[in-house]
């Protein structure tokens, strides 16, 4: 039986990121937010992964290589989620069209297709 849920407010940015990442990982938005909350709780409770050390690495103030395996795993997960969120927000077709720049991409068969763009 699933655990009971309690309505709560979550920042729109978190919800949007959870939708994108959750879809990629075959979780619904609520499941993804719950997963992130559990990961965060585990990190904060873990002596092997200091939240301060993780924050410093994410901010570029410390080296990833100085972290232990648990903290490195957390950082990799956070990097992956940030990259997926950013990727999902990009629309290169629109960007190239606005710039009037041609671009190439692979079709479903792996063949290179060049797309001509005209400024919008």
N, C-alpha and C positions, 0 to 999 in steps of 0.2 A: 504494500500500500504506500502511495506517495505521501511524503510529509506535507502537513498543512501549509498553506501559503498565507502571507500577511501582506496586504497592499502597502506599498511604500513609494515614495518619489525618488526617481533616479534621474540624474542629469541627462538631457537629450543626447549629448555627445556620447555618453556611455551606452545608451540604448541603441544609437545608430551603429556604433562600433560592434556591439553585441549581435546586432542583426547580421552584419556583414560576416563577422568571424564565425558566429553560430551557424550561419548557412553553409559556410565552407566546411565546418566540422560536423554538420548534420545535427545541430542542436537548435532548438527554438531560442528566442531572445531570452526568455526567463531562465532556461537551462544554462545559457552561456553566462549570464550575470551571476547565477548561483555558482557556477564553476569558478569564475574569477574571484568571487567572495571566499570560496573555500581555499583557493590557492593563496590568496592574500592572508587569510587567517593562519594557514599552515606556515607561511613564511614568517609572519610576526611571532608565532609561537616557537619557531625552530631556532635552536642555538647555532645551527649550521649555516643559516642564511640571515645575515643582519640586514634589516630593511635599510639602514643608513648606508651600508656598503653598496647595496643594490642601487639605491637612489644616486649615489655618487657616480657609479659606472654609467647609469642611464643618462646622467647629466654630462658625461664626458670628462668628469673630474678625477676619475680613477680608472685603472686598467682592469679589463675583464679578467685577465690572467691572474690577478691577485685573489679572485674569488674562489671559494671551494666549489666542489661539484654541484651541490644543491643550489647555491646562489647562482652559479653559471646556468643551470637549467632554468631557473626563474627568469634570468635576464634574457636567455634565448627565447623563451616563451613570450615575454613582453615585446622583444624586438620583432618576432614573427607577427604578433597581433598588430603592432603598429604598422608594419609593412603591408599587411593584408588590408588594413583599414585605409591606408593611403592609396594603395593600388585600386581599390574599389571606388575611390572618389575621383580617379583620373578618367578623363574622356579624351584620349588622344585624337580621335577622329574630329572632334569639335575643335580642339586646339590647332590641329593642322589646317582645318578648313578656315579658321579665323586668320591664320597666318598666310593662307594661300600656298601652302607647301605640300608637295607630293610626298607620299610615304609608301613603304612596302610592308606587307604582312603576309603570313602564311594562311592559305585557305585550309579547308577541312582535310584535303589530301596532302598537305605539306608542301604545296607548290607556292612559289613566291608570286604575289600579285601586287602590282604597283597601283596605287590610288592617286588620282589627280585631285587636287583641292583648289577651290576658288574662294577668295575671301568672302565672308558672309556680309 
